[in-house]
């Protein structure tokens, strides 16, 4: 009787397995896992453990202490674009309500947006941009043969938070 109970419990419980999961890596570094989403509601993102919920636009990660990280994502077949947040500080005296100006991050990364619609990303990539204020979206159209990027943003005084799109590839489980 005990043996039957143990076997039934093992079959139903899956031997303590985490269940099925999706593991994703940056397309430019396909061997390094960035995010894992398990069908039991647990996630790991950049080495930190969370629980998660997911809808058609966002993956919401919740840490044990209750802090949340909301990641926008877009699926395209078996590939995912994951948007990660970066905050930039306006360089100089802010005298406009928009994104025009130079924006710096602590790690040295930068954006510069000009009044005539030109941009510079890290002083390496250049092109033109448009802003869709209704959807809080910046479209970067690169001068180099690089696909246009759509950045979601929030502007709070001299702080610009950008949700930057990172193409992801699914890793084998």
GROMACS elastic network, one bead per residue, 0.5 to 0.9 nm:
[ bonds ]
;  ai    aj funct       b0    kb
    1     4     6  0.51843   500
    1     5     6  0.63253   500
    1     6     6  0.87521   500
    2     5     6  0.50891   500
    2     6     6  0.62110   500
    2     7     6  0.86524   500
    3     6     6  0.51167   500
    3     7     6  0.61714   500
    3     8     6  0.85786   500
    4     7     6  0.51557   500
    4     8     6  0.60944   500
    4     9     6  0.85288   500
    5     8     6  0.51447   500
    5     9     6  0.60506   500
    5    10     6  0.84969   500
    6     9     6  0.51181   500
    6    10     6  0.60370   500
    6    11     6  0.86098   500
    7    10     6  0.50580   500
    7    11     6  0.61615   500
    7    12     6  0.85951   500
    8    11     6  0.52022   500
    8    12     6  0.61362   500
    8    13     6  0.83341   500
    9    12     6  0.51908   500
    9    13     6  0.56833   500
    9    14     6  0.81055   500
    9    15     6  0.82488   500
   10    13     6  0.51276   500
   10    14     6  0.56292   500
   10    15     6  0.51187   500
   10    16     6  0.79971   500
   11    14     6  0.53490   500
   11    15     6  0.70291   500
   12    15     6  0.81519   500
   13    16     6  0.60724   500
   13    17     6  0.77771   500
   14    17     6  0.55830   500
   14    18     6  0.83925   500
   14    19     6  0.76714   500
   16    19     6  0.84655   500
   17    20     6  0.85795   500
   18    21     6  0.78379   500
   18    38     6  0.69668   500
   18    39     6  0.79785   500
   18    40     6  0.68388   500
   18    42     6  0.85121   500
   19    38     6  0.65933   500
   19    39     6  0.61780   500
   19    40     6  0.64863   500
   20    37     6  0.85864   500
   20    38     6  0.57632   500
   20    39     6  0.56225   500
   20    40     6  0.79216   500
   20   173     6  0.82500   500
   21    36     6  0.65265   500
   21    37     6  0.53655   500
   21    39     6  0.58553   500
   21    40     6  0.84521   500
   21    43     6  0.88235   500
   21   173     6  0.71077   500
   22    35     6  0.81114   500
   22    36     6  0.54864   500
   22    37     6  0.51797   500
   22    38     6  0.63475   500
   22    39     6  0.83520   500
   22   170     6  0.70699   500
   22   171     6  0.75195   500
   22   172     6  0.83022   500
   22   173     6  0.70560   500
   23    33     6  0.64919   500
   23    34     6  0.75773   500
   23    35     6  0.58605   500
   23    37     6  0.65598   500
   23    38     6  0.85808   500
   23   169     6  0.85415   500
   23   170     6  0.58325   500
   23   171     6  0.52944   500
   23   172     6  0.72293   500
   23   173     6  0.67994   500
   24    27     6  0.88621   500
   24    30     6  0.81086   500
   24    32     6  0.83915   500
   24    33     6  0.57208   500
   24    34     6  0.58538   500
   24    35     6  0.53614   500
   24    36     6  0.63258   500
   24    37     6  0.86347   500
   24    80     6  0.83591   500
   24   168     6  0.61270   500
   24   169     6  0.55948   500
   24   171     6  0.55079   500
   24   172     6  0.88747   500
   25    28     6  0.82570   500
   25    29     6  0.65287   500
   25    30     6  0.51271   500
   25    31     6  0.67679   500
   25    32     6  0.56763   500
   25    34     6  0.50582   500
   25    35     6  0.69746   500
   25   167     6  0.86153   500
   25   168     6  0.54078   500
   25   169     6  0.54340   500
   25   170     6  0.64396   500
   25   171     6  0.66429   500
   26    29     6  0.51498   500
   26    30     6  0.56864   500
   26    31     6  0.84148   500
   26    32     6  0.74520   500
   26    33     6  0.77297   500
   26    34     6  0.70226   500
   26    82     6  0.89430   500
   26   166     6  0.67373   500
   26   167     6  0.60671   500
   26   169     6  0.61431   500
   26   170     6  0.88389   500
   27    30     6  0.53212   500
   27   166     6  0.79584   500
   27   167     6  0.56700   500
   27   169     6  0.52410   500
   27   170     6  0.87648   500
   28   167     6  0.81941   500
   28   168     6  0.82442   500
   28   169     6  0.89254   500
   29    32     6  0.59374   500
   29    33     6  0.86018   500
   30    33     6  0.74847   500
   30   168     6  0.80803   500
   30   169     6  0.66055   500
   30   170     6  0.81970   500
   30   171     6  0.72658   500
   31   171     6  0.76949   500
   32   171     6  0.89505   500
   33    36     6  0.74592   500
   33    45     6  0.85740   500
   33    46     6  0.77574   500
   33    47     6  0.89450   500
   33   171     6  0.76208   500
   34    44     6  0.79961   500
   34    45     6  0.58312   500
   34    46     6  0.52049   500
   34    47     6  0.77878   500
   34   168     6  0.89274   500
   35    43     6  0.71664   500
   35    44     6  0.55883   500
   35    46     6  0.63697   500
   35    47     6  0.82719   500
   36    42     6  0.83264   500
   36    43     6  0.53722   500
   36    44     6  0.51528   500
   36    45     6  0.65547   500
   37    40     6  0.84836   500
   37    41     6  0.72809   500
   37    42     6  0.63355   500
   37    44     6  0.68561   500
   37    45     6  0.86504   500
   37    51     6  0.88962   500
   37    52     6  0.78122   500
   38    41     6  0.57598   500
   38    42     6  0.53783   500
   38    43     6  0.59861   500
   38    44     6  0.87409   500
   38    52     6  0.89671   500
   39    42     6  0.72794   500
   40    43     6  0.88277   500
   40    51     6  0.88747   500
   41    50     6  0.86225   500
   41    51     6  0.55419   500
   41    52     6  0.55705   500
   41    53     6  0.70082   500
   42    49     6  0.74933   500
   42    50     6  0.59046   500
   42    52     6  0.60268   500
   42    53     6  0.89910   500
   42    61     6  0.89250   500
   43    48     6  0.83125   500
   43    49     6  0.58955   500
   43    50     6  0.50431   500
   43    51     6  0.55006   500
   43    52     6  0.61918   500
   43    61     6  0.74594   500
   44    47     6  0.59922   500
   44    48     6  0.53923   500
   44    50     6  0.59275   500
   44    51     6  0.82382   500
   44    61     6  0.88608   500
   45    48     6  0.53073   500
   45    49     6  0.65841   500
   45    50     6  0.75664   500
   45    61     6  0.84409   500
   46    49     6  0.85901   500
   48    63     6  0.82782   500
   49    61     6  0.88425   500
   49    62     6  0.86361   500
   49    63     6  0.67995   500
   49    64     6  0.81157   500
   50    61     6  0.56967   500
   50    62     6  0.52048   500
   50    64     6  0.67517   500
   50    68     6  0.89049   500
   51    60     6  0.83302   500
   51    61     6  0.57823   500
   51    62     6  0.52412   500
   51    63     6  0.66683   500
   51    64     6  0.80007   500
   52    59     6  0.67464   500
   52    60     6  0.54174   500
   52    62     6  0.59805   500
   52    63     6  0.88694   500
   53    58     6  0.82558   500
   53    59     6  0.58803   500
   53    60     6  0.52913   500
   53    61     6  0.68163   500
   53    62     6  0.84951   500
   54    57     6  0.76996   500
   54    58     6  0.58108   500
   54    60     6  0.62114   500
   54    61     6  0.87596   500
   55    58     6  0.55776   500
   55    59     6  0.66568   500
   55    60     6  0.86131   500
   56    59     6  0.85409   500
   56    73     6  0.81277   500
   56    74     6  0.80172   500
   56    75     6  0.89314   500
   57    71     6  0.83692   500
   57    72     6  0.56085   500
   57    73     6  0.56374   500
   57    74     6  0.66240   500
   58    70     6  0.63655   500
   58    71     6  0.54123   500
   58    73     6  0.58143   500
   58    74     6  0.85451   500
   59    69     6  0.82101   500
   59    70     6  0.58462   500
   59    71     6  0.51554   500
   59    72     6  0.64037   500
   59    73     6  0.71874   500
   60    68     6  0.66786   500
   60    69     6  0.57907   500
   60    71     6  0.62926   500
   60    72     6  0.86416   500
   61    67     6  0.82665   500
   61    68     6  0.54521   500
   61    69     6  0.50698   500
   61    70     6  0.62373   500
   61    71     6  0.79341   500
   62    65     6  0.79717   500
   62    66     6  0.57828   500
   62    67     6  0.57331   500
   62    69     6  0.65856   500
   62    70     6  0.87596   500
   63    66     6  0.52451   500
   63    67     6  0.53320   500
   63    68     6  0.62967   500
   63    69     6  0.83440   500
   64    67     6  0.74911   500
   70    84     6  0.88741   500
   71    82     6  0.69427   500
   71    83     6  0.59256   500
   71    84     6  0.63022   500
   71    85     6  0.78676   500
   71   163     6  0.82404   500
   72    81     6  0.84959   500
   72    82     6  0.62514   500
   72    83     6  0.52078   500
   72    84     6  0.75689   500
   72   163     6  0.76901   500
   72   165     6  0.88482   500
   73    80     6  0.68063   500
   73    81     6  0.55252   500
   73    83     6  0.58570   500
   73   165     6  0.82822   500
   74    79     6  0.86053   500
   74    80     6  0.57218   500
   74    81     6  0.51927   500
   74    82     6  0.67634   500
   74    83     6  0.84938   500
   75    78     6  0.71609   500
   75    79     6  0.59867   500
   75    81     6  0.64285   500
   75    82     6  0.87825   500
   76    79     6  0.52520   500
   76    80     6  0.59694   500
   76    81     6  0.78314   500
   77    80     6  0.78110   500
   78   169     6  0.77449   500
   78   170     6  0.72903   500
   79   167     6  0.74310   500
   79   168     6  0.60913   500
   79   169     6  0.55121   500
   79   170     6  0.67699   500
   80   166     6  0.83718   500
   80   167     6  0.60965   500
   80   168     6  0.51423   500
   80   169     6  0.66709   500
   80   170     6  0.80140   500
   81   165     6  0.59206   500
   81   166     6  0.53718   500
   81   168     6  0.56385   500
   81   169     6  0.87145   500
   82   163     6  0.88864   500
   82   164     6  0.79413   500
   82   165     6  0.56437   500
   82   166     6  0.51945   500
   82   167     6  0.64065   500
   82   168     6  0.67614   500
   83   151     6  0.82732   500
   83   152     6  0.84277   500
   83   162     6  0.87732   500
   83   163     6  0.50978   500
   83   166     6  0.59963   500
   83   167     6  0.87076   500
   84   162     6  0.77914   500
   84   163     6  0.50400   500
   84   164     6  0.52709   500
   84   165     6  0.67113   500
   84   166     6  0.74227   500
   85   153     6  0.88493   500
   85   161     6  0.64606   500
   85   162     6  0.54624   500
   85   164     6  0.63104   500
   86   105     6  0.78768   500
   86   160     6  0.82808   500
   86   161     6  0.55889   500
   86   162     6  0.53555   500
   86   163     6  0.65888   500
   86   164     6  0.74247   500
   87   104     6  0.84102   500
   87   105     6  0.65063   500
   87   106     6  0.88233   500
   87   159     6  0.66434   500
   87   160     6  0.56356   500
   87   162     6  0.63046   500
   87   163     6  0.89466   500
   88   103     6  0.54205   500
   88   106     6  0.77812   500
   88   109     6  0.84750   500
   88   110     6  0.75007   500
   88   111     6  0.83745   500
   88   158     6  0.83000   500
   88   159     6  0.57368   500
   88   160     6  0.50896   500
   88   161     6  0.62038   500
   88   162     6  0.78998   500
   89   102     6  0.83872   500
   89   103     6  0.52879   500
   89   104     6  0.52435   500
   89   105     6  0.63274   500
   89   106     6  0.85318   500
   89   158     6  0.56515   500
   89   160     6  0.63066   500
   89   161     6  0.87894   500
   90    93     6  0.77386   500
   90    94     6  0.68379   500
   90    99     6  0.89519   500
   90   101     6  0.71250   500
   90   102     6  0.59572   500
   90   104     6  0.63934   500
   90   157     6  0.86541   500
   90   158     6  0.50347   500
   90   159     6  0.63678   500
   90   160     6  0.75488   500
   91    94     6  0.78125   500
   91   101     6  0.74600   500
   91   102     6  0.54499   500
   91   103     6  0.56724   500
   91   104     6  0.65091   500
   91   158     6  0.83404   500
   92   101     6  0.85309   500
   92   102     6  0.78947   500
   93   158     6  0.89034   500
   94    97     6  0.81247   500
   94   101     6  0.80931   500
   94   157     6  0.81383   500
   94   158     6  0.66932   500
   96    99     6  0.77404   500
   96   100     6  0.72367   500
   96   101     6  0.86603   500
   97   100     6  0.83621   500
   97   155     6  0.86269   500
   97   157     6  0.79862   500
   98   101     6  0.86538   500
   98   155     6  0.78374   500
   99   102     6  0.84899   500
   99   103     6  0.85526   500
   99   112     6  0.86267   500
   99   113     6  0.65488   500
   99   114     6  0.85270   500
   99   131     6  0.89347   500
   99   155     6  0.78182   500
   99   160     6  0.78242   500
  100   103     6  0.89156   500
  100   112     6  0.72250   500
  100   114     6  0.53095   500
  100   115     6  0.59822   500
  100   117     6  0.87655   500
  101   111     6  0.81441   500
  101   112     6  0.55334   500
  101   113     6  0.52616   500
  101   114     6  0.62030   500
  101   115     6  0.82244   500
  102   110     6  0.71434   500
  102   111     6  0.58634   500
  102   113     6  0.65539   500
  102   114     6  0.85494   500
  103   109     6  0.85016   500
  103   110     6  0.54652   500
  103   111     6  0.51629   500
  103   112     6  0.61516   500
  103   113     6  0.84170   500
  103   158     6  0.87660   500
  103   159     6  0.83806   500
  103   160     6  0.75470   500
  104   107     6  0.82908   500
  104   108     6  0.64421   500
  104   109     6  0.59831   500
  104   111     6  0.67264   500
  104   112     6  0.87465   500
  105   108     6  0.54411   500
  105   109     6  0.52571   500
  105   110     6  0.61166   500
  105   111     6  0.89277   500
  106   109     6  0.73406   500
  107   110     6  0.89419   500
  108   122     6  0.82028   500
  109   121     6  0.79557   500
  109   122     6  0.54571   500
  109   123     6  0.87687   500
  110   120     6  0.80033   500
  110   121     6  0.60455   500
  110   123     6  0.74120   500
  111   119     6  0.70838   500
  111   120     6  0.56453   500
  111   122     6  0.61038   500
  111   123     6  0.77225   500
  112   118     6  0.81806   500
  112   119     6  0.53741   500
  112   120     6  0.50866   500
  112   121     6  0.67057   500
  112   122     6  0.83835   500
  112   123     6  0.82821   500
  113   116     6  0.84884   500
  113   117     6  0.68428   500
  113   118     6  0.60084   500
  113   120     6  0.67879   500
  113   121     6  0.89502   500
  113   128     6  0.87444   500
  113   129     6  0.80026   500
  114   117     6  0.55375   500
  114   118     6  0.53336   500
  114   119     6  0.62503   500
  114   120     6  0.88886   500
  115   118     6  0.74255   500
  116   128     6  0.86367   500
  117   127     6  0.85151   500
  117   128     6  0.53873   500
  117   129     6  0.53719   500
  117   130     6  0.66795   500
  118   126     6  0.75012   500
  118   127     6  0.57136   500
  118   129     6  0.60434   500
  118   130     6  0.89658   500
  119   125     6  0.82657   500
  119   126     6  0.57024   500
  119   127     6  0.55041   500
  119   128     6  0.55500   500
  119   129     6  0.64407   500
  119   140     6  0.78356   500
  119   141     6  0.89625   500
  119   142     6  0.87460   500
  120   123     6  0.53821   500
  120   124     6  0.69497   500
  120   125     6  0.57015   500
  120   127     6  0.67770   500
  120   128     6  0.85296   500
  121   124     6  0.60246   500
  121   125     6  0.50527   500
  121   126     6  0.63195   500
  121   127     6  0.87969   500
  122   125     6  0.66316   500
  122   126     6  0.88759   500
  123   126     6  0.73835   500
  125   142     6  0.69534   500
  125   143     6  0.76455   500
  125   144     6  0.75489   500
  126   140     6  0.89122   500
  126   141     6  0.83560   500
  126   142     6  0.57608   500
  126   143     6  0.57752   500
  126   144     6  0.75714   500
  127   140     6  0.69844   500
  127   141     6  0.55530   500
  127   144     6  0.78143   500
  128   139     6  0.83820   500
  128   140     6  0.61525   500
  128   141     6  0.52674   500
  128   142     6  0.65436   500
  128   143     6  0.76019   500
  129   138     6  0.67308   500
  129   139     6  0.53893   500
  129   141     6  0.58388   500
  129   142     6  0.84142   500
  130   137     6  0.84472   500
  130   138     6  0.58156   500
  130   139     6  0.53021   500
  130   140     6  0.69948   500
  130   141     6  0.83902   500
  131   134     6  0.88704   500
  131   135     6  0.88203   500
  131   136     6  0.74461   500
  131   137     6  0.59001   500
  131   139     6  0.63790   500
  132   135     6  0.56487   500
  132   136     6  0.58235   500
  132   137     6  0.51057   500
  132   138     6  0.62553   500
  132   139     6  0.79500   500
  133   137     6  0.64485   500
  133   138     6  0.82268   500
  134   137     6  0.79056   500
  135   138     6  0.89425   500
  135   152     6  0.78700   500
  135   153     6  0.89867   500
  136   151     6  0.83763   500
  136   152     6  0.56352   500
  136   153     6  0.55124   500
  136   154     6  0.67844   500
  137   150     6  0.64440   500
  137   151     6  0.55188   500
  137   153     6  0.60648   500
  137   154     6  0.89344   500
  138   149     6  0.81008   500
  138   150     6  0.56786   500
  138   151     6  0.50431   500
  138   152     6  0.62800   500
  138   153     6  0.73391   500
  139   148     6  0.68081   500
  139   149     6  0.57786   500
  139   151     6  0.63794   500
  139   152     6  0.88336   500
  140   147     6  0.88488   500
  140   148     6  0.55098   500
  140   149     6  0.51092   500
  140   150     6  0.63364   500
  140   151     6  0.77252   500
  141   144     6  0.88002   500
  141   146     6  0.80721   500
  141   147     6  0.74725   500
  141   149     6  0.69068   500
  142   145     6  0.69433   500
  142   146     6  0.59788   500
  142   147     6  0.72677   500
  142   148     6  0.63709   500
  142   149     6  0.83263   500
  143   146     6  0.76657   500
  144   147     6  0.87611   500
  146   149     6  0.85854   500
  149   164     6  0.83066   500
  149   165     6  0.71321   500
  150   163     6  0.88445   500
  150   164     6  0.76744   500
  150   165     6  0.71189   500
  151   162     6  0.62593   500
  151   163     6  0.56312   500
  151   164     6  0.53540   500
  151   165     6  0.67354   500
  152   161     6  0.83206   500
  152   162     6  0.57461   500
  152   164     6  0.70870   500
  152   165     6  0.88049   500
  153   160     6  0.68688   500
  153   161     6  0.54572   500
  153   163     6  0.60458   500
  153   164     6  0.87658   500
  154   159     6  0.82555   500
  154   160     6  0.59264   500
  154   161     6  0.52477   500
  154   162     6  0.67438   500
  154   163     6  0.87382   500
  155   158     6  0.75040   500
  155   159     6  0.59427   500
  155   161     6  0.64560   500
  155   162     6  0.88157   500
  156   159     6  0.51559   500
  156   160     6  0.64363   500
  156   161     6  0.82292   500
  157   160     6  0.79251   500
  170   173     6  0.88900   500
